[in-house]
Amino acid sequence: MDASNLSSISKTQSLEEMGEFWDTHDFTEFDTDKPDIEFTVANTVAIEAELFLAVEDQARRRGVSAETLVNL
């Protein structure tokens, strides 16, 4: 790496040195000036259309969302 490619945190000049640095450090030690963010993780599972329609029908009958019914 040339001088313009130095790691901004570890100040190393090679990928090997950078790896050694991060083996002994945690990013959270260096993120103090960054704002906290919130995010959600969505997980989907493919199912057959007939099964999905049956789940939606049962959920509607019970007055809940399909997601809630599946989680229950």
HULINWO-V863644 format. One record per run of one state. SS is the DSSP state (helix for helix, strand for strand, loop for the rest). FROM is the first residue (numbers start at 1). LEN is the number of residues. Records with the same first field share a line. If there is no record, write none. Layout:
SS: FROM-LEN + FROM-LEN
//
This chain:
loop: 1-2 + 6-9 + 24-3 + 30-19 + 63-3 + 72-1
helix: 3-3 + 15-9 + 27-3 + 49-14 + 66-6
//
